[in-house]
Amino acid sequence: IVGGVAMYALATHQGSPDALLLAFITWLAMAASCGVAGIVGAGVPQVLRQLGADPATASSIFLTKATDIVSLAMFLSLAAWLVVR
């Protein structure tokens, strides 16, 4: 919510006509990122444990990678899909 409000304030301050849409895109991308982080954060340690690896040392790499990729892809794809229209 804070990210969406901050984007709205910044876009409004800069005079963007799509301030509300940009705020919604930012909020949705951040919510998806949190959802993916929760799912991957719960699933990766289970998979690593089954593979015989130590989940405490290896899961943070996969969690960070998945969260970063999904966050950036979600933000850019939503912006391209919604703003261009």
N, C-alpha and C positions, 0 to 999 in steps of 0.2 A: 504494500500500500504506500509506503514511504517513497519508494522509487517512482511510482506512478504520479504521486503528488509533486515530487521534485521535478519530474519531466514536464508536468503540466505548468508548473511555475516558471521553469526555464523557457519553455516554448512560448508561453504567454508573454513573458518579458521580452523575448526576441520578436514578437509580433507574428508568430506563425498562425495561419488560419486553421491548421490541423492540430492544435494543441491538445485537445481532448483525445483525438485518435492516437497521437504519439504517446500520451500518458497511458492509454489502454494497452497499446502494444508493449510498452515497457513493463506494465504490471503483469500482463499475460506471459511474457517471456520469463520474468522472474518467478512467477508461480510455477511454470513448467519446469524451470531449473530446480526449484525446491522439491517438486514431485519426483523428478528423476534422481536427485541426490538421495532422497529417502529410499526409493526402490533399489538403486544401485548400492547404497550404503547397507541395506539389509541383505541383498542377494550375493554380492561379491564375496564377503567373508564365508558364506556357506559353500560357495563353489570352490574357493581356495582351500577350505578345510577338507573337502572331498578329494581334491587333487593332491593333498599332502603338504601344501605350503602353509606358512605361518600367516594367518589372516591379519594379525596385528601389524606386521611390517609391510605387507604387499598391497593391502586393500586401499590405502590412501592414494596410491598412484592411479589406480583404475577409477576410483571415485572422482578424483580431481579431473582426470581426462574426460570422463563421461559428462560430468557437469559442465565443464567448459565448452565442449563440443556442442552439446544440446542447447546451452544458453545462447551461444553465438548464432547457431543455425536457426533457432527459434526466433530470435530477435530480428535477424536479417531477412528471413523468409516472410515473417509477418509484416515487416515494414515494406518489403517489396510487393507483397500481395495486396495490402490494404492502402498504402499511401499512393501507389501508382494509379489505382483506380480512380 
